[in-house]
Amino acid sequence: IFLFLAGFSLRAQEDKIKWYSIEEAVELNKKNPKKFFIDVYTDWCGWCKKMDANTFTDPVIVQYMNENFWPVKFDAEGSEPVIINGQEYVNPNPGKRRSTHQLAVALLNRKLSYPSFAFLDQDVKLITVLPGYNPPEKLEPVLHFIAEEAYKEETFQTFRNNFKGSFD
């Protein structure tokens, strides 16, 4: 019975995205460079909760995200200071309702809508931002477009036209 339960618990963990803090991901990236996927969310955002419930539990998305990205959850209204590449980001009014963290402002180029997803390269530099709710079949080609660095060669529309994903 113990072997069965141990196997079950390992399997259960593989069914979830392994989320990191931005600091953890930056540290891990030093040894194993990957792109970053940063889910910029708020506690009050209904579409953020829908992403968590539907998209971020889809087995195709979970597997691809865990293998090809450093997945990060970042509360846009969080109060903890964050240091990235020697730059400190803070929430100017921690504890005050709807006070936005400086890192969220920087990641989203001041276009604050939730959920939004910031993609960073291995050097922790912004590639692009994807705003809004995305069901698994819409997110999958975007993840491939970024992870495979197709954005360096072609438009997303061209890539999407030729992409054969798990949902096609």
Z-matrix of the N, CA and C atoms (Angstrom, degrees):
N
C 1 1.455
C 2 1.529 1 109.93
N 3 1.315 2 118.75 1 -39.30
C 4 1.461 3 120.60 2 -179.01
C 5 1.530 4 111.12 3 -60.94
N 6 1.335 5 117.29 4 -43.57
C 7 1.465 6 120.11 5 179.79
C 8 1.521 7 110.60 6 -61.25
N 9 1.317 8 116.21 7 -41.85
C 10 1.463 9 119.87 8 178.68
C 11 1.534 10 110.43 9 -61.40
N 12 1.332 11 116.82 10 -46.73
C 13 1.466 12 120.62 11 -178.45
C 14 1.522 13 111.05 12 -65.68
N 15 1.325 14 117.76 13 -39.57
C 16 1.465 15 120.52 14 178.69
C 17 1.528 16 109.78 15 -62.46
N 18 1.319 17 116.61 16 -43.23
C 19 1.462 18 120.93 17 177.64
C 20 1.513 19 111.37 18 -63.46
N 21 1.310 20 116.28 19 -38.91
C 22 1.462 21 120.63 20 179.89
C 23 1.525 22 110.27 21 -64.57
N 24 1.321 23 117.51 22 -42.88
C 25 1.460 24 119.72 23 -177.79
C 26 1.525 25 110.48 24 -68.47
N 27 1.317 26 118.77 25 -36.46
C 28 1.466 27 120.92 26 174.64
C 29 1.519 28 110.32 27 -62.75
N 30 1.304 29 116.55 28 -44.88
C 31 1.460 30 121.87 29 -179.55
C 32 1.528 31 110.66 30 -62.39
N 33 1.314 32 117.03 31 -40.99
C 34 1.464 33 120.94 32 -178.90
C 35 1.528 34 110.64 33 -62.28
N 36 1.341 35 116.71 34 -37.50
C 37 1.463 36 119.11 35 179.89
C 38 1.524 37 111.30 36 -68.39
N 39 1.327 38 118.24 37 -32.77
C 40 1.457 39 121.18 38 179.55
C 41 1.522 40 111.31 39 -70.16
N 42 1.315 41 117.25 40 -17.05
C 43 1.465 42 121.34 41 -179.01
C 44 1.524 43 112.20 42 -84.13
N 45 1.325 44 117.05 43 1.64
C 46 1.452 45 120.92 44 -177.15
C 47 1.519 46 110.08 45 -124.83
N 48 1.313 47 115.07 46 151.94
C 49 1.458 48 119.51 47 172.09
C 50 1.521 49 107.20 48 -72.47
N 51 1.312 50 115.86 49 135.05
C 52 1.470 51 121.04 50 176.44
C 53 1.528 52 106.60 51 -87.64
N 54 1.323 53 115.96 52 98.59
C 55 1.460 54 121.24 53 -178.70
C 56 1.519 55 110.61 54 -83.23
N 57 1.320 56 116.23 55 143.54
C 58 1.454 57 123.10 56 178.95
C 59 1.523 58 109.20 57 -123.64
N 60 1.323 59 115.01 58 160.88
C 61 1.470 60 118.57 59 167.18
C 62 1.532 61 105.41 60 -76.94
N 63 1.311 62 117.27 61 162.44
C 64 1.459 63 120.09 62 179.65
C 65 1.535 64 110.59 63 -62.09
N 66 1.331 65 116.53 64 -38.08
C 67 1.470 66 119.29 65 179.76
C 68 1.525 67 111.43 66 -65.84
N 69 1.335 68 117.48 67 -42.50
C 70 1.469 69 120.82 68 177.51
C 71 1.523 70 110.31 69 -60.74
N 72 1.323 71 116.56 70 -45.99
C 73 1.464 72 121.04 71 -177.46
C 74 1.529 73 111.37 72 -63.17
N 75 1.337 74 116.97 73 -42.16
C 76 1.465 75 120.74 74 179.37
C 77 1.524 76 109.63 75 -62.68
N 78 1.328 77 116.87 76 -40.70
C 79 1.467 78 121.20 77 179.46
C 80 1.538 79 110.55 78 -65.70
N 81 1.329 80 117.45 79 -47.21
C 82 1.470 81 121.87 80 179.23
C 83 1.527 82 111.26 81 -63.18
N 84 1.312 83 116.79 82 -33.72
C 85 1.455 84 122.44 83 -178.81
C 86 1.537 85 112.12 84 -64.00
N 87 1.327 86 116.48 85 -25.68
C 88 1.472 87 120.15 86 179.25
C 89 1.523 88 111.22 87 -64.07
N 90 1.339 89 116.76 88 -33.90
C 91 1.465 90 121.18 89 -179.63
C 92 1.519 91 112.39 90 -93.78
N 93 1.327 92 116.91 91 -29.40
C 94 1.463 93 122.06 92 -176.47
C 95 1.533 94 108.85 93 -139.20
N 96 1.338 95 117.39 94 83.82
C 97 1.470 96 120.18 95 -175.13
C 98 1.532 97 112.96 96 -63.34
N 99 1.323 98 114.67 97 129.18
C 100 1.464 99 123.04 98 174.98
C 101 1.520 100 107.18 99 -145.22
N 102 1.309 101 115.80 100 169.77
C 103 1.459 102 120.70 101 171.50
C 104 1.542 103 107.92 102 -73.47
N 105 1.330 104 114.92 103 161.19
C 106 1.458 105 121.42 104 176.76
C 107 1.522 106 108.95 105 -109.04
N 108 1.325 107 115.72 106 138.78
C 109 1.462 108 123.20 107 170.74
C 110 1.516 109 105.43 108 -116.17
N 111 1.326 110 117.36 109 112.98
C 112 1.459 111 120.24 110 -177.72
C 113 1.519 112 109.74 111 -111.86
N 114 1.316 113 115.04 112 114.74
C 115 1.460 114 122.52 113 176.51
C 116 1.524 115 107.18 114 -85.39
N 117 1.344 116 116.08 115 105.55
C 118 1.462 117 121.68 116 179.02
C 119 1.530 118 106.61 117 -93.94
N 120 1.328 119 115.22 118 111.97
C 121 1.471 120 121.06 119 -171.91
C 122 1.523 121 110.12 120 -132.27
N 123 1.329 122 115.48 121 173.37
C 124 1.467 123 122.23 122 168.91
C 125 1.523 124 108.06 123 -132.87
N 126 1.311 125 115.84 124 159.29
C 127 1.468 126 120.96 125 179.95
C 128 1.527 127 112.76 126 -66.11
N 129 1.327 128 117.40 127 -29.56
C 130 1.464 129 121.27 128 -175.82
C 131 1.530 130 113.34 129 -90.36
N 132 1.319 131 118.37 130 -0.19
C 133 1.470 132 122.32 131 -173.84
C 134 1.532 133 111.89 132 -84.23
N 135 1.325 134 116.00 133 112.57
C 136 1.465 135 120.92 134 179.45
C 137 1.525 136 113.52 135 -64.55
N 138 1.334 137 117.52 136 -40.15
C 139 1.471 138 120.40 137 179.47
C 140 1.530 139 111.42 138 -68.31
N 141 1.331 140 116.68 139 -28.65
C 142 1.470 141 120.42 140 175.20
C 143 1.535 142 109.91 141 -63.89
N 144 1.330 143 115.12 142 -43.44
C 145 1.466 144 120.28 143 179.00
C 146 1.528 145 110.53 144 -64.80
N 147 1.340 146 116.90 145 -36.33
C 148 1.471 147 120.96 146 177.74
C 149 1.537 148 110.33 147 -66.34
N 150 1.328 149 117.87 148 -38.90
C 151 1.476 150 121.15 149 175.43
C 152 1.534 151 109.45 150 -59.70
N 153 1.348 152 115.93 151 -46.20
C 154 1.468 153 120.22 152 -179.83
C 155 1.525 154 110.96 153 -61.23
N 156 1.327 155 116.57 154 -42.79
C 157 1.463 156 121.06 155 -175.27
C 158 1.531 157 112.96 156 -75.48
N 159 1.322 158 118.24 157 -37.03
C 160 1.467 159 120.99 158 -173.04
C 161 1.526 160 113.37 159 -105.19
N 162 1.300 161 117.14 160 -60.85
C 163 1.462 162 121.33 161 -172.71
C 164 1.521 163 112.29 162 -72.34
N 165 1.333 164 116.76 163 -48.10
C 166 1.462 165 120.14 164 -174.56
C 167 1.523 166 113.40 165 -77.89
N 168 1.333 167 118.06 166 3.28
C 169 1.463 168 121.26 167 172.94
C 170 1.529 169 111.17 168 -110.78
N 171 1.326 170 117.53 169 -5.51
C 172 1.462 171 120.41 170 179.99
C 173 1.533 172 109.10 171 -67.63
N 174 1.347 173 118.10 172 128.75
C 175 1.468 174 120.93 173 -175.54
C 176 1.534 175 113.89 174 -57.50
N 177 1.318 176 118.32 175 -35.84
C 178 1.475 177 121.75 176 179.31
C 179 1.526 178 109.79 177 -64.90
N 180 1.327 179 115.98 178 -45.69
C 181 1.470 180 121.33 179 -179.25
C 182 1.528 181 109.83 180 -68.00
N 183 1.323 182 117.15 181 -44.83
C 184 1.471 183 121.70 182 -179.46
C 185 1.525 184 110.39 183 -56.64
N 186 1.314 185 116.98 184 -51.32
C 187 1.464 186 120.45 185 -176.67
C 188 1.527 187 111.76 186 -63.93
N 189 1.323 188 116.93 187 -46.99
C 190 1.468 189 119.59 188 -177.15
C 191 1.532 190 110.75 189 -66.13
N 192 1.313 191 116.26 190 -41.44
C 193 1.464 192 120.54 191 -179.79
C 194 1.529 193 110.52 192 -63.19
N 195 1.330 194 117.80 193 -48.06
C 196 1.467 195 121.14 194 -178.65
C 197 1.526 196 112.30 195 -63.36
N 198 1.327 197 117.51 196 -33.50
C 199 1.462 198 120.71 197 -177.49
C 200 1.529 199 113.02 198 -81.91
N 201 1.331 200 118.38 199 -32.19
C 202 1.459 201 120.75 200 -167.41
C 203 1.522 202 116.00 201 -115.46
N 204 1.322 203 117.32 202 -7.67
C 205 1.465 204 120.84 203 -177.17
C 206 1.513 205 110.93 204 -135.46
N 207 1.329 206 114.25 205 163.33
C 208 1.453 207 121.73 206 162.78
C 209 1.518 208 104.57 207 -97.27
N 210 1.340 209 118.59 208 99.27
C 211 1.465 210 120.80 209 -179.45
C 212 1.534 211 110.87 210 -76.34
N 213 1.315 212 115.28 211 129.09
C 214 1.456 213 121.66 212 -177.88
C 215 1.524 214 108.88 213 -127.14
N 216 1.318 215 116.31 214 134.01
C 217 1.466 216 121.29 215 170.70
C 218 1.523 217 105.82 216 -102.46
N 219 1.331 218 115.82 217 128.79
C 220 1.452 219 119.45 218 179.82
C 221 1.521 220 109.88 219 -131.96
N 222 1.336 221 115.36 220 117.70
C 223 1.465 222 122.24 221 178.29
C 224 1.530 223 107.85 222 -75.98
N 225 1.333 224 116.28 223 112.73
C 226 1.465 225 121.76 224 -177.17
C 227 1.523 226 112.72 225 -62.32
N 228 1.324 227 116.80 226 -14.98
C 229 1.458 228 120.55 227 178.92
C 230 1.532 229 111.94 228 -115.84
N 231 1.333 230 115.75 229 16.82
C 232 1.463 231 121.10 230 179.77
C 233 1.517 232 111.75 231 -63.49
N 234 1.328 233 116.28 232 157.90
C 235 1.467 234 120.34 233 -174.52
C 236 1.526 235 113.83 234 -105.09
N 237 1.338 236 118.10 235 -10.82
C 238 1.464 237 120.68 236 -176.40
C 239 1.530 238 111.52 237 -79.43
N 240 1.337 239 117.16 238 135.12
C 241 1.468 240 119.32 239 174.01
C 242 1.535 241 110.10 240 -64.85
N 243 1.318 242 116.42 241 149.78
C 244 1.470 243 122.23 242 179.64
C 245 1.521 244 107.43 243 -130.53
N 246 1.340 245 116.18 244 134.25
C 247 1.468 246 120.11 245 176.74
C 248 1.522 247 108.26 246 -115.31
N 249 1.337 248 115.90 247 122.41
C 250 1.465 249 122.33 248 177.72
C 251 1.523 250 108.01 249 -131.39
N 252 1.322 251 115.81 250 129.76
C 253 1.471 252 121.32 251 179.61
C 254 1.538 253 111.71 252 50.29
N 255 1.326 254 115.92 253 39.51
C 256 1.457 255 120.93 254 177.70
C 257 1.520 256 115.16 255 79.35
N 258 1.317 257 117.43 256 -2.46
C 259 1.478 258 122.48 257 -179.39
C 260 1.527 259 109.07 258 -100.84
N 261 1.334 260 116.48 259 128.75
C 262 1.464 261 119.96 260 177.15
C 263 1.526 262 110.13 261 -94.66
N 264 1.332 263 114.94 262 134.07
C 265 1.460 264 122.94 263 176.53
C 266 1.521 265 107.52 264 -118.84
N 267 1.333 266 116.21 265 136.95
C 268 1.460 267 120.61 266 -178.58
C 269 1.521 268 109.51 267 -134.69
N 270 1.324 269 114.23 268 165.40
C 271 1.457 270 120.16 269 168.72
C 272 1.523 271 105.07 270 -91.65
N 273 1.346 272 118.30 271 117.48
C 274 1.469 273 119.87 272 -175.00
C 275 1.533 274 113.98 273 -63.59
N 276 1.324 275 117.24 274 -24.38
C 277 1.469 276 120.83 275 -179.44
C 278 1.530 277 110.06 276 -133.71
N 279 1.344 278 117.56 277 63.92
C 280 1.461 279 118.92 278 -176.78
C 281 1.522 280 111.45 279 -58.53
N 282 1.311 281 115.24 280 137.14
C 283 1.449 282 120.00 281 179.99
C 284 1.522 283 113.00 282 89.97
N 285 1.315 284 117.18 283 -17.61
C 286 1.463 285 119.99 284 178.23
C 287 1.531 286 108.60 285 -83.38
N 288 1.309 287 116.08 286 138.80
C 289 1.459 288 121.57 287 -176.62
C 290 1.533 289 111.49 288 -57.56
N 291 1.319 290 115.85 289 132.79
C 292 1.467 291 124.16 290 176.65
C 293 1.528 292 114.17 291 57.50
N 294 1.314 293 117.13 292 31.89
C 295 1.461 294 121.11 293 174.06
C 296 1.527 295 108.05 294 -86.34
N 297 1.306 296 116.41 295 123.08
C 298 1.461 297 121.62 296 -173.03
C 299 1.522 298 111.63 297 -91.01
N 300 1.315 299 115.43 298 133.88
C 301 1.460 300 123.19 299 177.97
C 302 1.532 301 109.21 300 -68.04
N 303 1.324 302 116.68 301 141.62
C 304 1.469 303 121.45 302 -179.81
C 305 1.536 304 112.33 303 -59.26
N 306 1.336 305 117.02 304 -33.01
C 307 1.466 306 118.78 305 179.64
C 308 1.527 307 110.69 306 -66.05
N 309 1.324 308 117.83 307 -39.16
C 310 1.470 309 120.62 308 176.97
C 311 1.526 310 110.04 309 -61.97
N 312 1.317 311 116.71 310 -43.13
C 313 1.469 312 121.39 311 178.96
C 314 1.532 313 109.58 312 -60.10
N 315 1.337 314 116.44 313 -45.41
C 316 1.470 315 120.95 314 -178.84
C 317 1.534 316 111.34 315 -66.73
N 318 1.326 317 117.21 316 -47.01
C 319 1.469 318 120.77 317 -177.90
C 320 1.525 319 112.08 318 -62.24
N 321 1.320 320 116.51 319 -37.40
C 322 1.463 321 120.90 320 -174.09
C 323 1.531 322 112.72 321 -97.83
N 324 1.331 323 116.66 322 12.36
C 325 1.470 324 120.70 323 179.19
C 326 1.528 325 111.91 324 51.19
N 327 1.321 326 116.20 325 40.39
C 328 1.472 327 124.27 326 178.62
C 329 1.529 328 114.29 327 67.17
N 330 1.340 329 117.80 328 5.61
C 331 1.466 330 120.59 329 177.51
C 332 1.532 331 107.30 330 -96.79
N 333 1.314 332 115.36 331 85.45
C 334 1.452 333 121.25 332 -170.96
C 335 1.522 334 111.27 333 -86.04
N 336 1.322 335 115.33 334 99.87
C 337 1.462 336 121.19 335 171.60
C 338 1.517 337 106.84 336 -139.65
N 339 1.317 338 115.52 337 147.68
C 340 1.466 339 120.16 338 -173.72
C 341 1.514 340 110.19 339 -128.52
N 342 1.333 341 115.86 340 140.61
C 343 1.459 342 125.76 341 -4.69
C 344 1.524 343 111.09 342 -74.52
N 345 1.320 344 115.63 343 156.19
C 346 1.466 345 123.13 344 169.02
C 347 1.519 346 106.74 345 -137.94
N 348 1.319 347 114.35 346 150.74
C 349 1.468 348 119.77 347 -175.44
C 350 1.521 349 108.97 348 -125.27
N 351 1.329 350 115.44 349 119.12
C 352 1.460 351 121.27 350 179.34
C 353 1.522 352 108.34 351 -97.81
N 354 1.327 353 115.51 352 129.92
C 355 1.458 354 121.78 353 175.35
C 356 1.516 355 108.01 354 -104.99
N 357 1.338 356 116.27 355 125.53
C 358 1.455 357 121.95 356 178.42
C 359 1.518 358 109.20 357 -118.17
N 360 1.327 359 116.21 358 149.90
C 361 1.463 360 119.69 359 177.73
C 362 1.526 361 110.22 360 -83.17
N 363 1.326 362 116.17 361 -176.82
C 364 1.465 363 121.45 362 -176.64
C 365 1.524 364 112.29 363 -65.45
N 366 1.345 365 117.29 364 -18.94
C 367 1.465 366 121.70 365 177.27
C 368 1.533 367 111.74 366 -91.71
N 369 1.321 368 116.26 367 11.03
C 370 1.462 369 124.40 368 178.37
C 371 1.533 370 110.77 369 62.99
N 372 1.323 371 115.94 370 37.63
C 373 1.462 372 122.72 371 176.77
C 374 1.528 373 108.33 372 -111.57
N 375 1.325 374 115.50 373 141.73
C 376 1.461 375 121.15 374 -176.54
C 377 1.528 376 111.98 375 -64.55
N 378 1.332 377 116.04 376 130.13
C 379 1.466 378 122.45 377 173.34
C 380 1.524 379 108.37 378 -94.08
N 381 1.331 380 115.86 379 -56.58
C 382 1.463 381 121.17 380 -179.60
C 383 1.519 382 109.98 381 -165.15
N 384 1.327 383 115.03 382 171.43
C 385 1.466 384 122.03 383 177.46
C 386 1.519 385 107.87 384 -125.23
N 387 1.314 386 115.59 385 135.71
C 388 1.462 387 122.54 386 175.58
C 389 1.526 388 107.20 387 -114.34
N 390 1.349 389 117.59 388 108.74
C 391 1.460 390 119.21 389 179.81
C 392 1.522 391 112.09 390 -88.84
N 393 1.336 392 115.73 391 154.12
C 394 1.457 393 121.49 392 169.67
C 395 1.512 394 115.84 393 92.24
N 396 1.318 395 113.32 394 167.84
C 397 1.466 396 121.18 395 177.95
C 398 1.522 397 110.04 396 -67.45
N 399 1.328 398 116.09 397 136.41
C 400 1.458 399 122.17 398 177.81
C 401 1.518 400 109.47 399 -133.27
N 402 1.342 401 117.79 400 116.52
C 403 1.457 402 119.07 401 174.40
C 404 1.538 403 109.07 402 -68.16
N 405 1.324 404 118.10 403 164.27
C 406 1.465 405 120.76 404 -176.30
C 407 1.530 406 113.86 405 -52.25
N 408 1.325 407 117.49 406 -42.94
C 409 1.464 408 119.86 407 -176.31
C 410 1.529 409 113.00 408 -68.46
N 411 1.325 410 117.10 409 -21.14
C 412 1.465 411 120.79 410 176.42
C 413 1.536 412 111.09 411 -88.35
N 414 1.336 413 116.58 412 -33.62
C 415 1.464 414 120.63 413 -178.60
C 416 1.530 415 112.04 414 -76.18
N 417 1.321 416 117.51 415 -34.89
C 418 1.473 417 120.35 416 -174.99
C 419 1.534 418 113.35 417 -52.98
N 420 1.348 419 119.89 418 -52.18
C 421 1.462 420 117.62 419 -179.18
C 422 1.530 421 113.06 420 -64.29
N 423 1.329 422 118.06 421 -30.85
C 424 1.465 423 120.72 422 177.99
C 425 1.530 424 110.06 423 -65.37
N 426 1.329 425 116.94 424 -43.65
C 427 1.469 426 120.49 425 178.48
C 428 1.529 427 110.97 426 -59.40
N 429 1.326 428 117.02 427 -43.98
C 430 1.468 429 120.89 428 178.70
C 431 1.529 430 111.13 429 -65.73
N 432 1.321 431 116.80 430 -42.58
C 433 1.466 432 122.82 431 -179.95
C 434 1.530 433 110.62 432 -55.96
N 435 1.337 434 116.15 433 -42.00
C 436 1.469 435 121.22 434 -179.49
C 437 1.528 436 110.97 435 -78.38
N 438 1.330 437 117.58 436 -51.18
C 439 1.470 438 121.04 437 -175.49
C 440 1.529 439 112.01 438 -61.41
N 441 1.323 440 116.49 439 -37.07
C 442 1.468 441 120.94 440 -178.65
C 443 1.530 442 112.52 441 -86.52
N 444 1.322 443 116.41 442 2.13
C 445 1.462 444 123.72 443 179.99
C 446 1.523 445 113.32 444 57.57
N 447 1.317 446 116.55 445 29.41
C 448 1.461 447 121.11 446 177.45
C 449 1.530 448 110.75 447 -64.44
N 450 1.336 449 116.71 448 -25.43
C 451 1.470 450 120.96 449 179.74
C 452 1.528 451 112.54 450 -60.21
N 453 1.343 452 116.62 451 -18.77
C 454 1.463 453 120.33 452 178.91
C 455 1.531 454 111.81 453 -79.24
N 456 1.348 455 116.17 454 -17.65
C 457 1.467 456 120.81 455 -173.00
C 458 1.523 457 114.70 456 -115.32
N 459 1.342 458 117.06 457 -28.70
C 460 1.465 459 118.95 458 -172.29
C 461 1.521 460 111.14 459 -150.63
N 462 1.323 461 115.23 460 166.93
C 463 1.463 462 120.20 461 176.56
C 464 1.526 463 108.91 462 -74.44
N 465 1.329 464 115.44 463 160.32
C 466 1.456 465 119.20 464 177.60
C 467 1.521 466 110.32 465 -62.68
N 468 1.333 467 117.84 466 -39.44
C 469 1.468 468 120.99 467 -178.62
C 470 1.529 469 111.13 468 -60.19
N 471 1.332 470 117.04 469 -44.07
C 472 1.470 471 120.57 470 177.44
C 473 1.524 472 110.17 471 -62.24
N 474 1.327 473 116.19 472 -45.97
C 475 1.459 474 120.76 473 178.69
C 476 1.524 475 110.38 474 -59.53
N 477 1.339 476 116.47 475 -47.82
C 478 1.476 477 121.58 476 -178.00
C 479 1.517 478 111.96 477 -60.60
N 480 1.327 479 116.83 478 -38.54
C 481 1.473 480 120.99 479 -179.67
C 482 1.516 481 111.97 480 -61.01
N 483 1.338 482 117.17 481 -30.15
C 484 1.463 483 121.68 482 -177.45
C 485 1.523 484 113.64 483 -102.10
N 486 1.318 485 116.67 484 -5.16
C 487 1.466 486 121.09 485 -175.27
C 488 1.518 487 111.52 486 -79.10
N 489 1.310 488 115.92 487 128.89
C 490 1.473 489 121.39 488 173.70
C 491 1.509 490 107.58 489 -113.50
N 492 1.322 491 115.99 490 102.64
C 493 1.457 492 120.72 491 -176.47
C 494 1.519 493 112.53 492 -101.63
N 495 1.297 494 115.00 493 -173.77
C 496 1.466 495 121.84 494 -178.72
C 497 1.505 496 112.89 495 -70.07
N 498 1.340 497 117.70 496 -19.19
C 499 1.454 498 121.10 497 -175.71
C 500 1.530 499 112.46 498 -102.47
N 501 1.337 500 117.09 499 -5.37
C 502 1.477 501 121.52 500 -177.98
C 503 1.517 502 111.50 501 -78.29
